[in-house]
Amino acid sequence: MNKVKSSFSIRDMENLSGIKAHTIRIWEKRYNLFSPERTDTNIRTYNLESLQKLLNVTLLYNNGYKISKIAQLSEKKIPALVNKIVSQKSGNNHTLNSLKMAMLNFDQSIFLKTYNELMKEKSFMEIFNEVFIPLLNELGLLWQTNTISPAHEHFISNLIKQKIYIHTEKLLLEQPRKGDDVYVLFLPENEIHELGLLFINYQLALQGHQTIYLGQSMPIENLKDLLKYYSNIKFISYFTVSPPADSLDDYFEQFTELLKKSPGSKLYVLGHQIQEVDADKLPSSIEIFKSIDELVENL
């Protein structure tokens, strides 16, 4: 079982900051920027304060400050200078670093403070596309390298979900409905990764479409009930890990049988699992899309 990290190896520091381990060692030795602890076998370990400092130093370094000058700054001067740079520029790197620190500390207040600052300058759509998607992509890599634990990923993902829920609910209360089509959003059995589907639901609500959000792990059998109440249903699903590749043909065959009961209905599918699907071999009632943007543009 993965344990929540309270200290980080030099490889973790590299993965989180983008600065090579060799460079971190040089900065440590030549400029005394960091003071890692050592294990009994003389392996460096770094705490959260060291990680925060490295992220700040990285931002300054990437903005043209020489490492020799950064090393001369006091512990209080470094974050103050970072805040000044962020206020003058877009600050996306700093924002991502703040959200990573919120995740690593399991600190909801840091997340909310960072998010509220973003909301002063950006729309929710811009925040999701420009900040949350890059963050989630990076977290995927950090999880694969064991730099973060599943607990970290679940913590930050659920905070993002909360924001999607809030903005979607506001739209559903305020936006007038348009058109006769109904969009039913669901994940197939054993699929629980719903951030992408939630964001699609938000974008559909933003356009004024009627949506029915069913969420995680819905068997095809359970979708039949929708056909009793609506025609011209546009089913939308997101295949991240399920169904497995060797079961996709069978899944599409079963769904085609379902759609025959409602000739005007369709299934739209996105996600990692459909990368190798030959769209030309699918029935006209099933369409696949490479991205959320592509799907929304074609609705």
C-alpha positions as CSV (number, residue, x, y, z in Angstrom):
1,M,0.0,0.0,0.0
2,N,1.3,3.5,-0.9
3,K,2.0,5.7,2.1
4,V,1.5,9.5,2.1
5,K,4.9,11.1,1.7
6,S,6.3,13.4,4.4
7,S,9.7,13.6,2.8
8,F,11.0,13.5,-0.7
9,S,13.9,12.0,-2.5
10,I,16.0,14.0,-4.9
11,R,14.3,12.2,-7.8
12,D,10.9,13.4,-6.4
13,M,12.2,16.9,-6.2
14,E,13.2,16.6,-9.9
15,N,9.8,15.3,-10.9
16,L,7.9,18.0,-9.0
17,S,10.1,21.0,-10.1
18,G,11.4,20.0,-13.5
19,I,15.0,20.8,-12.3
20,K,17.4,17.9,-12.9
21,A,18.7,16.1,-9.9
22,H,22.3,16.9,-10.9
23,T,21.5,20.6,-11.0
24,I,19.8,20.4,-7.5
25,R,22.9,18.8,-6.1
26,I,25.0,21.6,-7.6
27,W,22.7,24.3,-6.1
28,E,22.9,22.6,-2.8
29,K,26.6,22.1,-2.7
30,R,27.8,25.3,-4.3
31,Y,25.2,27.8,-3.1
32,N,23.9,26.1,0.1
33,L,20.3,26.6,-1.1
34,F,19.0,23.4,0.6
35,S,19.9,21.4,3.7
36,P,18.6,17.9,3.2
37,E,18.7,15.3,5.8
38,R,20.6,12.1,5.2
39,T,19.5,8.5,5.8
40,D,21.7,5.9,7.4
41,T,22.9,5.0,3.9
42,N,23.7,8.7,3.1
43,I,20.7,9.3,0.8
44,R,19.3,12.8,0.6
45,T,15.8,13.4,1.8
46,Y,13.9,16.7,1.6
47,N,10.9,18.1,3.6
48,L,8.0,20.1,2.3
49,E,9.7,23.4,3.2
50,S,12.6,22.5,0.9
51,L,10.3,21.5,-1.9
52,Q,8.4,24.8,-1.6
53,K,11.8,26.7,-1.7
54,L,12.9,24.7,-4.7
55,L,9.6,25.6,-6.6
56,N,10.1,29.3,-5.8
57,V,13.8,29.2,-6.8
58,T,12.8,27.5,-10.0
59,L,10.3,30.2,-10.8
60,L,12.9,32.9,-10.2
61,Y,15.5,31.0,-12.2
62,N,13.1,30.6,-15.2
63,N,12.4,34.3,-15.1
64,G,16.0,35.3,-15.7
65,Y,17.5,35.5,-12.1
66,K,21.0,34.0,-11.8
67,I,21.2,31.2,-9.3
68,S,24.1,33.0,-7.6
69,K,21.9,36.0,-7.0
70,I,19.0,33.9,-5.7
71,A,21.3,32.2,-3.2
72,Q,22.1,35.6,-1.7
73,L,18.4,36.4,-1.0
74,S,17.0,35.9,2.5
75,E,14.4,33.2,3.2
76,K,11.7,35.9,3.3
77,K,12.8,37.7,0.2
78,I,12.5,34.7,-2.1
79,P,8.7,34.2,-1.8
80,A,8.2,38.0,-1.8
81,L,10.0,38.3,-5.1
82,V,8.0,35.3,-6.5
83,N,4.7,37.0,-5.6
84,K,5.9,40.2,-7.3
85,I,6.7,38.3,-10.5
86,V,3.4,36.5,-10.4
87,S,1.5,39.7,-10.0
88,Q,3.3,41.1,-13.1
89,K,2.9,38.1,-15.3
90,S,0.3,35.4,-16.0
91,G,1.8,33.2,-13.2
92,N,0.6,29.8,-14.5
93,N,3.7,28.0,-13.3
94,H,3.4,29.6,-9.8
95,T,-0.3,28.7,-9.8
96,L,0.5,25.0,-10.6
97,N,3.2,25.0,-7.9
98,S,0.7,26.4,-5.4
99,L,-1.9,23.7,-6.3
100,K,0.8,21.0,-6.0
101,M,1.7,22.3,-2.5
102,A,-1.9,22.2,-1.6
103,M,-2.1,18.6,-2.7
104,L,1.1,17.5,-1.0
105,N,0.0,19.2,2.3
106,F,-3.6,18.0,2.0
107,D,-4.3,21.7,2.5
108,Q,-7.8,22.7,1.2
109,S,-7.2,26.4,2.3
110,I,-4.2,26.8,-0.1
111,F,-6.3,25.3,-3.0
112,L,-9.2,27.6,-2.3
113,K,-7.0,30.7,-1.9
114,T,-5.3,29.9,-5.2
115,Y,-8.6,29.2,-7.0
116,N,-10.2,32.4,-5.7
117,E,-7.3,34.4,-7.0
118,L,-7.7,32.8,-10.4
119,M,-11.4,33.6,-10.4
120,K,-10.6,37.3,-10.2
121,E,-9.0,37.2,-13.6
122,K,-10.3,34.2,-15.5
123,S,-13.6,32.4,-16.3
124,F,-14.1,28.9,-14.9
125,M,-13.7,27.6,-18.5
126,E,-10.3,29.3,-18.7
127,I,-9.2,28.0,-15.3
128,F,-10.1,24.4,-16.2
129,N,-8.4,24.5,-19.6
130,E,-5.3,26.5,-18.6
131,V,-4.7,25.3,-15.1
132,F,-6.6,22.2,-14.1
133,I,-6.0,20.2,-17.3
134,P,-2.2,20.8,-17.2
135,L,-2.2,20.0,-13.4
136,L,-4.1,16.7,-13.9
137,N,-1.7,15.7,-16.8
138,E,1.3,16.4,-14.5
139,L,-0.3,14.5,-11.6
140,G,-0.7,11.5,-13.9
141,L,3.1,11.4,-14.5
142,L,3.8,12.0,-10.8
143,W,1.6,9.1,-9.8
144,Q,3.3,6.8,-12.3
145,T,6.7,7.7,-10.9
146,N,5.4,7.1,-7.3
147,T,6.2,10.7,-6.4
148,I,2.7,11.1,-5.1
149,S,0.2,8.6,-3.6
150,P,-3.3,7.8,-4.7
151,A,-4.5,9.8,-1.7
152,H,-2.9,12.9,-3.1
153,E,-4.6,12.4,-6.5
154,H,-8.0,11.8,-4.9
155,F,-7.7,14.9,-2.7
156,I,-7.0,17.3,-5.5
157,S,-9.4,15.6,-7.9
158,N,-12.3,15.9,-5.5
159,L,-11.6,19.6,-4.9
160,I,-11.8,20.2,-8.7
161,K,-15.0,18.1,-8.9
162,Q,-16.6,20.4,-6.2
163,K,-15.9,23.4,-8.3
164,I,-17.4,21.8,-11.4
165,Y,-20.5,20.9,-9.5
166,I,-20.9,24.4,-8.2
167,H,-20.6,26.1,-11.6
168,T,-22.8,23.5,-13.3
169,E,-25.5,23.9,-10.7
170,K,-25.4,27.7,-11.2
171,L,-25.8,27.2,-15.0
172,L,-28.7,24.8,-14.6
173,L,-30.6,27.3,-12.5
174,E,-29.9,30.3,-14.7
175,Q,-29.5,29.1,-18.3
176,P,-32.6,28.7,-20.5
177,R,-32.9,25.3,-22.1
178,K,-32.7,25.0,-25.9
179,G,-33.5,22.3,-28.4
180,D,-35.3,18.9,-28.0
181,D,-32.2,16.7,-27.7
182,V,-31.3,15.2,-24.3
183,Y,-27.7,14.4,-23.4
184,V,-27.2,11.5,-21.0
185,L,-23.7,11.3,-19.6
186,F,-22.5,8.1,-18.0
187,L,-19.4,6.0,-17.4
188,P,-19.4,2.3,-18.2
189,E,-19.2,-0.5,-15.6
190,N,-16.0,-0.4,-13.5
191,E,-15.1,3.1,-14.7
192,I,-14.8,5.7,-12.0
193,H,-12.7,8.5,-13.6
194,E,-15.3,11.2,-14.1
195,L,-13.6,14.5,-14.2
196,G,-13.7,14.7,-18.0
197,L,-17.3,13.7,-18.1
198,L,-18.2,16.3,-15.4
199,F,-16.5,19.0,-17.5
200,I,-18.4,17.9,-20.6
201,N,-21.6,18.2,-18.6
202,Y,-20.6,21.7,-17.5
203,Q,-19.9,22.8,-21.1
204,L,-23.3,21.4,-22.3
205,A,-25.1,23.2,-19.6
206,L,-23.2,26.4,-20.6
207,Q,-24.6,26.0,-24.1
208,G,-28.1,25.6,-22.7
209,H,-28.5,21.9,-23.5
210,Q,-30.6,19.6,-21.3
211,T,-28.4,17.0,-19.6
212,I,-29.0,14.0,-17.4
213,Y,-25.8,13.1,-15.5
214,L,-25.7,9.5,-14.3
215,G,-22.1,9.3,-13.3
216,Q,-19.9,6.2,-12.6
217,S,-20.2,2.6,-13.5
218,M,-23.5,2.3,-15.3
219,P,-24.4,-1.0,-16.9
220,I,-25.9,-0.8,-20.4
221,E,-29.0,-2.6,-19.1
222,N,-29.7,0.2,-16.7
223,L,-29.8,2.8,-19.5
224,K,-32.9,1.2,-21.1
225,D,-35.1,3.1,-18.7
226,L,-34.1,6.4,-20.3
227,L,-35.7,5.3,-23.6
228,K,-39.1,5.1,-21.9
229,Y,-39.0,8.8,-21.2
230,Y,-37.0,10.4,-24.0
231,S,-36.3,10.0,-27.7
232,N,-33.3,11.4,-29.6
233,I,-31.0,10.8,-26.7
234,K,-27.4,11.6,-27.2
235,F,-25.5,9.3,-24.8
236,I,-22.0,10.5,-23.9
237,S,-19.4,8.3,-22.2
238,Y,-15.7,8.5,-21.3
239,F,-13.6,5.3,-21.5
240,T,-10.4,5.9,-19.4
241,V,-9.7,2.3,-18.3
242,S,-12.9,0.5,-19.0
243,P,-14.1,-1.4,-21.0
244,P,-10.8,-3.1,-21.6
245,A,-9.5,-3.0,-25.2
246,D,-10.4,-6.7,-25.9
247,S,-14.0,-6.0,-24.8
248,L,-14.7,-2.9,-26.8
249,D,-16.3,-4.7,-29.9
250,D,-18.7,-6.6,-27.6
251,Y,-19.6,-3.4,-25.8
252,F,-20.4,-1.5,-29.0
253,E,-22.4,-4.4,-30.2
254,Q,-24.5,-4.4,-27.1
255,F,-25.0,-0.7,-27.2
256,T,-26.0,-0.8,-30.8
257,E,-28.8,-3.2,-29.9
258,L,-29.9,-0.7,-27.2
259,L,-29.9,2.2,-29.8
260,K,-32.1,0.2,-32.2
261,K,-34.9,0.7,-29.7
262,S,-34.6,4.5,-30.3
263,P,-33.6,5.1,-33.9
264,G,-32.9,8.8,-33.3
265,S,-30.5,8.2,-30.5
266,K,-26.7,8.1,-30.6
267,L,-23.6,7.2,-28.5
268,Y,-20.6,9.6,-28.4
269,V,-17.4,8.2,-26.8
270,L,-14.1,9.7,-25.7
271,G,-11.2,8.6,-23.7
272,H,-7.9,6.6,-23.7
273,Q,-9.5,3.3,-24.4
274,I,-10.8,4.2,-27.8
275,Q,-7.5,5.4,-29.3
276,E,-7.1,2.2,-31.3
277,V,-10.8,2.0,-32.4
278,D,-11.4,2.2,-36.2
279,A,-14.2,4.7,-36.4
280,D,-15.0,3.6,-40.0
281,K,-16.0,0.2,-38.7
282,L,-18.5,1.5,-36.2
283,P,-22.2,1.8,-37.0
284,S,-23.5,5.3,-37.8
285,S,-25.2,5.5,-34.4
286,I,-21.8,5.5,-32.6
287,E,-19.2,8.2,-32.9
288,I,-15.8,8.6,-31.3
289,F,-14.0,11.9,-30.5
290,K,-10.3,12.6,-29.7
291,S,-11.0,15.4,-27.3
292,I,-13.6,17.2,-25.3
293,D,-13.2,20.3,-27.5
294,E,-13.8,18.2,-30.7
295,L,-16.9,16.7,-29.1
296,V,-18.4,20.0,-28.0
297,E,-17.6,21.7,-31.3
298,N,-19.7,19.0,-33.1
299,L,-22.7,19.1,-30.9
